[in-house]
Amino acid sequence: MNYQDFFQSALDQLRDAGNYREFAELERHRGAFPTALCHNGPNDTPGDVTIWCSNDYLGMGQHPKVLAAMHNALDRTGAGAGGTRNISGTTHDHVLLEAELANLHGKEAALLFTSGYVSNLATLGTLGARIPGLTILSDALNHASMIEGIRQSRAARQIWKHNDLVDLEAKLAALPLNAPKLIAFESVYSMDGDIAPIAEICDLADRYNAMTYLDEVHAVGLYGPRGGGIAERERLMDRLTVIEGTLGKAFGVMGGYIAASAELCDFVRSFASGFIFTTAIPPAVAAGAAAAVRHLKTSIAERAEHKARVADVRAQLDAIGLPHIDNPSHIIPVMVGDPVKCKFISDTLLRDHGIYIQPINYPTVPAGTERLRITPSPVHSAADVDHLVAALESLWTQCQLARRSIAAQ
């Protein structure tokens, strides 16, 4: 077998289908986000661009309190954590951050991981593998990290139709009442921006003796009076067994975590290989994340400005008839429906307009639903919005794409 030819053939197929991914090499400007220097722009000429697809939803990665906390921790502790949490990598900053996160979600304890992906993989994998006879009921649109954790656990699993309470109840009812069960789902689904019926899922969990596992990665920091997510906004945190979140989106840094009972967190800490055998995040990162969490517990300014900016972008898209999924969240999926045109629009926005929006194509979303996933933030200006909408309108006409409304699915 010619291995290089095999690799090249697979890559060529991706290119031919319009699904090959190219990275923009960005260097964010401190204090000027969402502006960044693109090092590999048109003709490899560096130039400034405006980022419209970042998951740093509130611009907290540039917040003075976060930067100051990280500088302070770096000066206090140095660069790295020194090892895995079990050997030499549990620092005072890790402990303080876990306390902040437990408090944020009204739980007894929290446990840090190196990323949101790892927190899902390790926690679901450990619970599924270690609880005898557990059946995990997973929403059909759960993130790849949740799917992979469930798969690796080798626990019995059932996939229920996305946000479909009737289908979920039918599957729960078919299982013995006393059999261990766990319902795994997300609050805000990142590609369509729809929100799960958390209260109703908790009702079913109570009725059928199931635990609940809620992924809030696209909601923490953004929703609720203290940024605890959709579950906090709806006063449901106490009804959830596990709340999982990330520090790499609205909190602006990196890392993942779970918040739950002291016993459950200790159980995962003691048995999850994804925790035990991984070097801990640097203390400076933990300190920056803690500063972001603390700030957003008391400041509503960022959330209010964010909500207003999202509404402004939606209104302007509606005014020119560009199709976007009308959902109740902050995520604006502008629907293109063609992988080649989606990549062309993305490339042209970068080349001709200085706007960076990565195309979302298969396999991240189903074929035929290709989109530009726009994430407005409080640090986008009114002029940024006007420039974005004008550029999209021009390209929509150039690509002869339909102008219509798309209802949330």
C-alpha positions as CSV (number, residue, x, y, z in Angstrom):
1,M,0.0,0.0,0.0
2,N,1.3,3.5,-0.9
3,Y,0.4,5.3,2.3
4,Q,1.0,8.8,1.0
5,D,-1.2,8.2,-2.0
6,F,-3.9,7.0,0.3
7,F,-3.7,10.1,2.4
8,Q,-3.6,12.4,-0.7
9,S,-6.6,10.7,-2.3
10,A,-8.7,11.1,0.9
11,L,-7.7,14.8,1.0
12,D,-8.5,15.3,-2.7
13,Q,-12.0,13.8,-2.1
14,L,-12.6,16.4,0.7
15,R,-11.5,19.2,-1.6
16,D,-13.7,18.0,-4.5
17,A,-16.7,17.9,-2.1
18,G,-16.0,21.4,-0.8
19,N,-15.4,20.0,2.7
20,Y,-11.6,20.5,3.0
21,R,-10.8,22.8,5.9
22,E,-8.2,25.5,5.8
23,F,-7.0,27.4,8.9
24,A,-6.7,31.1,9.0
25,E,-3.5,31.8,10.9
26,L,-4.7,34.5,13.3
27,E,-3.0,36.7,15.9
28,R,-5.5,38.4,18.1
29,H,-4.7,42.0,19.1
30,R,-4.7,42.4,22.8
31,G,-7.4,44.9,23.8
32,A,-8.8,45.1,20.2
33,F,-10.7,41.9,19.9
34,P,-12.5,41.0,17.6
35,T,-9.7,42.4,15.4
36,A,-6.8,40.0,14.6
37,L,-3.9,39.9,12.3
38,C,-4.3,37.1,9.6
39,H,-0.8,35.9,8.7
40,N,-1.9,33.8,5.8
41,G,-4.4,36.1,4.1
42,P,-4.8,36.6,0.3
43,N,-1.4,36.0,-1.5
44,D,0.0,35.2,2.0
45,T,0.0,38.9,2.8
46,P,-0.7,39.6,6.4
47,G,-3.7,41.9,7.2
48,D,-6.2,42.7,9.8
49,V,-9.5,40.9,9.9
50,T,-12.7,41.0,12.1
51,I,-13.5,37.7,13.7
52,W,-17.2,36.8,13.5
53,C,-17.1,33.1,14.5
54,S,-15.3,33.0,17.8
55,N,-16.6,31.1,20.8
56,D,-15.0,33.8,23.0
57,Y,-18.6,35.0,23.2
58,L,-18.1,37.9,25.6
59,G,-14.6,38.9,24.7
60,M,-13.4,37.7,28.2
61,G,-10.2,36.5,26.7
62,Q,-9.2,40.1,26.5
63,H,-10.7,41.3,29.8
64,P,-8.3,43.3,32.0
65,K,-9.2,41.3,35.1
66,V,-8.5,38.0,33.3
67,L,-5.2,39.2,31.9
68,A,-4.1,40.6,35.3
69,A,-4.9,37.4,37.1
70,M,-2.9,35.4,34.6
71,H,0.1,37.7,34.8
72,N,0.0,37.6,38.5
73,A,-0.2,33.8,38.6
74,L,2.6,33.5,36.1
75,D,4.8,35.7,38.3
76,R,3.8,33.7,41.4
77,T,4.0,30.2,40.1
78,G,5.8,30.0,36.8
79,A,4.5,28.4,33.6
80,G,3.3,24.9,34.0
81,A,1.4,22.9,36.6
82,G,4.3,20.4,37.0
83,G,2.4,17.2,36.2
84,T,-0.8,15.4,36.5
85,R,-3.2,16.4,39.3
86,N,-2.4,13.0,41.0
87,I,1.3,13.4,41.0
88,S,2.4,17.0,41.3
89,G,-0.1,19.2,39.4
90,T,-2.8,20.1,41.9
91,T,-2.1,23.7,42.6
92,H,-3.8,26.2,44.9
93,D,-5.2,28.0,41.8
94,H,-6.8,24.7,40.6
95,V,-8.5,24.3,44.0
96,L,-9.7,27.9,44.0
97,L,-11.2,27.6,40.5
98,E,-13.0,24.3,41.4
99,A,-14.6,26.1,44.4
100,E,-15.7,29.0,42.1
101,L,-17.3,26.5,39.7
102,A,-19.1,24.5,42.4
103,N,-20.5,27.7,43.8
104,L,-21.5,28.9,40.3
105,H,-23.7,25.9,39.8
106,G,-24.9,25.4,43.4
107,K,-23.1,22.0,43.7
108,E,-21.0,20.5,46.4
109,A,-18.0,20.1,44.2
110,A,-16.4,20.6,40.8
111,L,-13.7,18.8,38.9
112,L,-11.4,20.4,36.3
113,F,-10.2,18.9,33.1
114,T,-8.0,20.0,30.3
115,S,-10.9,20.7,27.9
116,G,-14.6,20.5,27.6
117,Y,-14.1,17.6,25.2
118,V,-12.1,15.7,27.8
119,S,-14.5,16.4,30.6
120,N,-17.3,14.8,28.6
121,L,-15.2,12.0,27.3
122,A,-13.8,11.1,30.8
123,T,-17.0,11.6,32.8
124,L,-19.4,9.8,30.6
125,G,-16.9,7.2,29.8
126,T,-16.2,6.5,33.5
127,L,-19.9,6.6,34.6
128,G,-20.9,4.3,31.8
129,A,-18.1,1.8,32.4
130,R,-18.2,1.8,36.2
131,I,-22.0,1.8,37.1
132,P,-23.2,-1.8,36.6
133,G,-26.0,-2.1,34.1
134,L,-26.2,1.6,33.3
135,T,-28.1,2.6,30.2
136,I,-27.2,6.0,28.8
137,L,-29.9,7.8,26.9
138,S,-28.2,10.3,24.5
139,D,-29.8,13.1,22.5
140,A,-29.4,12.5,18.8
141,L,-27.5,15.8,18.3
142,N,-25.1,15.5,21.3
143,H,-21.6,16.7,20.8
144,A,-18.9,14.3,19.4
145,S,-17.2,14.3,22.8
146,M,-20.3,13.0,24.5
147,I,-20.9,10.4,21.8
148,E,-17.2,9.2,22.1
149,G,-17.4,9.0,25.9
150,I,-20.5,6.9,25.7
151,R,-19.1,4.7,23.0
152,Q,-15.8,4.1,24.9
153,S,-17.8,3.3,28.1
154,R,-19.3,0.3,26.4
155,A,-22.5,0.9,28.4
156,A,-25.9,0.1,26.9
157,R,-27.0,3.2,25.0
158,Q,-30.1,4.5,23.4
159,I,-30.3,7.5,21.1
160,W,-33.5,9.5,21.5
161,K,-34.7,12.0,18.8
162,H,-33.4,15.5,19.3
163,N,-35.3,17.3,22.0
164,D,-38.2,14.8,21.6
165,L,-39.8,14.2,25.0
166,V,-42.2,11.6,23.7
167,D,-39.4,9.5,22.2
168,L,-37.3,9.9,25.4
169,E,-40.2,8.8,27.6
170,A,-40.9,5.8,25.4
171,K,-37.3,4.7,25.8
172,L,-37.3,5.3,29.5
173,A,-40.6,3.5,30.0
174,A,-39.2,0.4,28.2
175,L,-36.5,0.0,30.8
176,P,-37.0,-1.5,34.2
177,L,-37.8,1.2,36.7
178,N,-34.9,0.2,39.1
179,A,-32.3,-0.2,36.3
180,P,-29.6,2.5,36.4
181,K,-30.2,5.2,33.7
182,L,-28.5,8.4,32.7
183,I,-30.0,11.0,30.3
184,A,-27.3,12.9,28.5
185,F,-28.1,16.1,26.7
186,E,-27.0,19.7,26.0
187,S,-28.7,23.0,26.9
188,V,-27.7,25.1,23.9
189,Y,-26.9,23.1,20.7
190,S,-24.1,24.9,19.0
191,M,-24.9,24.4,15.3
192,D,-28.6,25.2,15.2
193,G,-28.7,27.3,18.5
194,D,-31.8,25.6,19.8
195,I,-32.3,25.0,23.6
196,A,-33.3,21.7,25.3
197,P,-36.5,21.5,27.4
198,I,-34.5,21.0,30.6
199,A,-37.4,21.1,33.1
200,E,-39.4,18.4,31.2
201,I,-36.4,16.2,30.9
202,C,-35.8,16.5,34.6
203,D,-39.5,15.6,35.2
204,L,-38.9,12.4,33.1
205,A,-35.7,11.6,35.0
206,D,-37.6,11.9,38.3
207,R,-40.4,9.7,37.0
208,Y,-38.2,7.0,35.7
209,N,-35.4,7.0,38.3
210,A,-32.7,8.4,36.0
211,M,-29.7,10.6,36.5
212,T,-29.2,13.7,34.3
213,Y,-26.0,14.9,32.6
214,L,-26.3,18.4,31.1
215,D,-23.6,19.9,28.8
216,E,-23.8,23.7,29.3
217,V,-20.6,24.6,27.3
218,H,-22.4,27.1,25.0
219,A,-24.4,28.6,27.9
220,V,-22.1,29.1,30.9
221,G,-21.2,32.7,31.3
222,L,-24.0,33.8,28.9
223,Y,-27.2,32.9,30.7
224,G,-28.6,33.1,34.2
225,P,-28.2,36.0,36.7
226,R,-24.6,34.9,37.5
227,G,-23.7,33.2,34.3
228,G,-24.5,29.7,35.4
229,G,-26.2,28.8,32.1
230,I,-29.7,27.9,31.0
231,A,-30.2,25.7,34.0
232,E,-29.5,28.6,36.3
233,R,-31.7,30.9,34.3
234,E,-34.6,28.4,34.7
235,R,-33.8,27.6,38.3
236,L,-33.1,24.0,37.6
237,M,-29.5,23.4,38.7
238,D,-30.5,21.5,41.8
239,R,-32.4,19.0,39.7
240,L,-29.5,18.0,37.6
241,T,-27.0,15.3,38.6
242,V,-24.1,16.6,36.6
243,I,-23.6,20.0,35.0
244,E,-20.7,20.1,32.5
245,G,-19.1,23.2,31.2
246,T,-16.1,24.8,29.5
247,L,-13.7,27.6,30.4
248,G,-12.8,28.1,26.7
249,K,-15.9,29.8,25.4
250,A,-17.7,32.6,27.3
251,F,-15.1,32.5,30.1
252,G,-12.4,33.2,27.5
253,V,-9.6,30.9,28.6
254,M,-9.4,27.1,28.4
255,G,-10.3,23.9,30.2
256,G,-13.4,21.9,31.1
257,Y,-15.2,20.8,34.2
258,I,-18.1,19.0,35.8
259,A,-20.1,20.2,38.9
260,A,-21.9,17.6,40.9
261,S,-22.1,16.0,44.3
262,A,-18.9,15.6,46.2
263,E,-19.2,11.8,45.9
264,L,-19.7,11.9,42.1
265,C,-16.8,14.2,41.5
266,D,-14.5,12.2,43.8
267,F,-15.6,9.0,41.9
268,V,-14.7,10.5,38.6
269,R,-11.5,11.9,40.0
270,S,-10.5,8.5,41.3
271,F,-11.4,6.4,38.2
272,A,-11.3,8.5,35.0
273,S,-8.2,7.9,33.0
274,G,-8.8,11.1,31.1
275,F,-8.3,12.9,34.4
276,I,-5.7,10.7,36.1
277,F,-3.1,10.5,33.3
278,T,-3.3,14.1,31.9
279,T,-1.1,17.0,32.8
280,A,-3.1,19.7,34.6
281,I,-3.8,23.0,33.0
282,P,-1.3,25.7,33.9
283,P,-2.0,27.6,37.2
284,A,-2.0,30.9,35.2
285,V,-4.8,29.5,33.1
286,A,-6.8,28.4,36.1
287,A,-6.3,31.8,37.7
288,G,-7.5,33.6,34.6
289,A,-10.6,31.3,34.4
290,A,-11.4,31.9,38.0
291,A,-11.2,35.7,37.4
292,A,-13.6,35.4,34.5
293,V,-16.0,33.3,36.5
294,R,-15.9,35.7,39.4
295,H,-16.4,38.7,37.2
296,L,-19.4,37.3,35.4
297,K,-21.1,36.2,38.6
298,T,-21.5,39.9,39.5
299,S,-21.4,41.8,36.2
300,I,-24.5,41.7,33.9
301,A,-23.1,44.4,31.5
302,E,-21.4,41.9,29.1
303,R,-24.5,39.7,28.9
304,A,-26.8,42.7,28.3
305,E,-24.6,44.1,25.5
306,H,-24.2,40.6,24.0
307,K,-27.9,40.1,23.9
308,A,-28.4,43.5,22.2
309,R,-25.7,42.9,19.6
310,V,-27.2,39.5,18.7
311,A,-30.6,41.1,18.3
312,D,-29.1,43.8,16.0
313,V,-27.5,41.3,13.7
314,R,-30.6,39.2,13.5
315,A,-32.7,42.3,12.7
316,Q,-30.4,43.4,9.9
317,L,-30.3,39.9,8.4
318,D,-34.1,39.8,8.5
319,A,-34.3,43.2,6.8
320,I,-32.4,41.9,3.7
321,G,-34.0,38.5,3.8
322,L,-30.9,36.4,4.5
323,P,-32.0,32.9,5.8
324,H,-30.9,32.2,9.3
325,I,-32.3,29.8,11.9
326,D,-34.6,31.7,14.2
327,N,-33.6,30.2,17.6
328,P,-33.8,31.5,21.2
329,S,-30.0,31.6,21.7
330,H,-27.0,33.7,20.8
331,I,-25.9,31.6,17.8
332,I,-26.9,32.8,14.4
333,P,-26.6,30.1,11.7
334,V,-26.8,31.7,8.3
335,M,-27.9,28.9,6.0
336,V,-26.1,28.5,2.6
337,G,-27.0,24.9,1.9
338,D,-24.1,24.2,-0.5
339,P,-20.6,23.3,0.5
340,V,-18.8,24.9,-2.4
341,K,-20.7,28.2,-2.2
342,C,-20.3,28.2,1.6
343,K,-16.5,28.0,1.3
344,F,-16.5,30.5,-1.5
345,I,-18.4,33.0,0.6
346,S,-16.1,32.4,3.6
347,D,-13.0,32.8,1.4
348,T,-14.3,36.0,-0.3
349,L,-15.3,37.5,3.0
350,L,-11.8,37.1,4.2
351,R,-10.1,38.2,0.9
352,D,-12.2,41.1,-0.1
353,H,-13.9,42.3,3.1
354,G,-11.5,41.5,6.0
355,I,-14.2,39.4,7.7
356,Y,-13.4,35.9,9.1
357,I,-16.2,33.4,9.4
358,Q,-15.2,29.8,9.1
359,P,-17.6,27.7,6.9
360,I,-19.5,24.9,8.7
361,N,-19.7,22.0,6.3
362,Y,-20.2,18.2,6.6
363,P,-19.5,16.2,8.8
364,T,-20.0,18.9,11.5
365,V,-23.5,19.5,10.0
366,P,-25.6,17.3,7.7
367,A,-24.9,17.6,4.0
368,G,-27.2,20.2,2.5
369,T,-27.3,22.3,5.6
370,E,-23.9,24.1,5.2
371,R,-23.8,27.4,7.0
372,L,-21.9,30.3,8.3
373,R,-22.1,30.3,12.1
374,I,-22.1,33.8,13.3
375,T,-21.4,34.7,16.9
376,P,-21.8,38.4,17.7
377,S,-20.2,39.7,20.9
378,P,-20.3,42.8,23.0
379,V,-17.0,43.9,21.5
380,H,-18.3,44.0,18.0
381,S,-19.2,47.6,17.1
382,A,-22.3,48.9,15.2
383,A,-19.9,49.6,12.3
384,D,-18.7,46.0,12.4
385,V,-22.3,44.8,12.1
386,D,-23.1,47.1,9.2
387,H,-19.9,46.0,7.4
388,L,-20.8,42.3,7.9
389,V,-24.3,42.6,6.7
390,A,-23.4,44.6,3.6
391,A,-20.7,42.1,2.6
392,L,-23.1,39.2,3.1
393,E,-25.8,40.9,1.0
394,S,-23.4,41.4,-1.8
395,L,-22.2,37.8,-1.8
396,W,-25.7,36.4,-1.5
397,T,-26.6,38.2,-4.8
398,Q,-23.3,37.1,-6.4
399,C,-23.9,33.4,-5.5
400,Q,-27.6,33.6,-6.5
401,L,-28.7,32.2,-3.2
402,A,-32.4,32.3,-2.0
403,R,-33.5,34.9,0.4
404,R,-36.0,33.5,2.8
405,S,-36.7,32.7,6.4
406,I,-35.7,29.4,8.0
407,A,-37.7,28.3,11.1
408,A,-35.9,26.7,14.0
409,Q,-35.9,22.9,13.7
